[in-house]
Amino acid sequence: MQFTSFDPFGFFQMFNLFMIIIPAVFIVVAIIIIVTVCRVGSQAVRGVVVNAPAFAIPESYRATPRPDGTEIRTVRLPERCPTCGAAIASEGIDWVGPLEARCNYCGGTVKAQLERV
């Protein structure tokens, strides 16, 4: 028969271990969240800013003039065509509808977003 000795400080050693593991887990989770938010945020601002013709702006935005009396005409196109991956040039854009342009290379539709000025 083997006897084990009672360690009254064993609980405190385990408590110290948790005091290291729990903050480490929180730090790792925080880093993952920060990296994800930064990556999404940086993708949102990429693109080509262009001055679109009036018909390329949706009717709901054309109907409401801005407080200074000017029209909203600035839109952002993605840097690359989502169909073929070709770079979108800011000049010579063929607009096919409200917030839609045609890729000069493959003819695919490229969605634009209104740019807040």
N, C-alpha and C positions, 0 to 999 in steps of 0.2 A: 504494500500500500504506500502510495506516495502522497506526501503532504505538500500543499502549496501554501506559500506564505501570503498573508493578507497585506496588501499595499494600500495604505490609506491615502496616498497621494496619486494613485493611478488615475482617478477621475480628473485631477487637475492637469495631468499630462495630456489626456485626451482633449480636454477643454482648450489647451494651448494649441493643439493640432487644428482644431476647428477654427480658432482665431486666425490661423494662417490660410486655411483652405477657403473659407467663406469670402473674405475680402478679395482673394485672388480670382474666384469665380465671378464676382461682381465686376471686377476690373476687366476681365476678358469679355464679358457680355457688353459692357459699356464701349469697349474698343470696337467690337463688331458692329454695334448700332451706329457709332460715329462714322465708321468707314462706309457703311451702307448708305447713310444719309448724305455724306459728302459725294459719293459716287453718283447717286441719283440726282443730286443738285447740280453737279457739274455737267451731266448729260442734258439737263433741261435748258441750259443757256447756250448750248452749241447750236450753230445754224447760220444761215445767211439772212441778214436783214435787208429787205427790199421795200421800195415804195410801190405799192400795188395800184393798179387802175381801180376805178370806182366799182366796176362790176365784180371784182375779185373779193370785195368786202361783203359779208352777209348783209342782207336788207335790214335786219334788226339793228345793226351797228351803224348803218348809213342813215337811218331814220332819226337817230338821236344825236344832235350836234354836241360837240364838246363845249364847255363853258366859255372858251375863248372864241367860239364860232368856227373853228377849223374842223376838218373831217379826219377821221381815223383812217390812215392809209398805209401805215407801217405794219408789215407782217414778217414773220420769221419762217423761212423754209429750212428743212434739215440740211446738214452739210452734204449728205449723200443720198442718192435715190434708194428707197427701201427695196426696190425690185432688183436692180442690177448693181448697185453699189457705186455708180459713177458720181463724181463730184458735181454738185449743183452750182452753176455759175450765177452771179447776181445780175448779169446782163443777158438779154435775149430770152427771158422767161416767157413761155407760152402758157398763158392763163386759160384754163378750160372751164372754170366756174368759181363760185365763192370758196375761197381758201383752198383751191385746187389748181395745181400747175402740172404741166406735162414734162417728163424727163426728156431732155434733148437727145439722149442716146438710145433708150429702149422704148420710149413712148408711154411708160408707166405713169400712173397718177401719183403725184407727190402732195401730201397734205401740208398746208401751212397753218400757222397759229398767229393770232393777233398779237402784236407786240405792244406792251404798255410803254408809253412814252412818259 
